[in-house]
Structures are given as structure tokens and as C-alpha cells.
């Protein structure tokens, strides 16, 4: 199965564990999302943490914005997507998924983010 996983490409995100789990089960995972402007190995804390051993560069690099059109990301994907899992903090893909593709929104992020807009398209 080809899974589109949307999240920020930071070293320590819960998406890292989703990706590892899906890949351990034999699925192809395409990570789409932004990174910190300083690099994929930077966690934008204050002060920033640089963790090169945990760098997680997205396969589809997106601008550092809060959301991006899902339809555009699907066009950019190198594979036909069978499942979308949105595991971002404040980053999400907006818009409806194709009817045959489930769009799962992980809404357990510890940043107390309002996910109501995202759930309208899940």
C-alpha cells in the first residue's frame, strides 16, 4: 500500500513513529510537509535543537506554511496514493481526498491544536 503521510519534517515528531510502523509492515510511505528553514535536522525549539541522527527530510518538500492543498500534493506524489494519514501538529493538507482514498486525521497531537477544519475533509 502507498501511504501519504503529512507532517512537518522535524526530527522528533509523532509522524516519525507512524512512518516506522507503516514501513515495518511493508508499506511504502511518502512523507509530505515542510522543514525548518535551517534544515531537516533542526527542531524549532527555543533554542533550536540540531539532531542530525534523527533528520527526517520529506519526500515531498512543501513551503513552511500552516496548510497546503491536498490535490497539489497528490499530483506531486511519485506513487498513486492508497491512504492519506495526516499526522501534523499545526501543518495539514486542506481539501477533499479522492473518493476511493481514505483521509485519516490524527488528532492526538500534544500541541492542543484545533483540528475541526481538518476533520471536515476526513
Secondary structure, DSSP 8 states (H G I E B T S, - for coil): -EEEEE----SS-HHHHHHHHHHHTT-EEEEEE--BTTBTTEE--SS-EE-GGG----SEE--SSSEEEHHHHHHH-SS--SEEEE--SS-EEES---TTSEEEE----TT----HHHHTT-
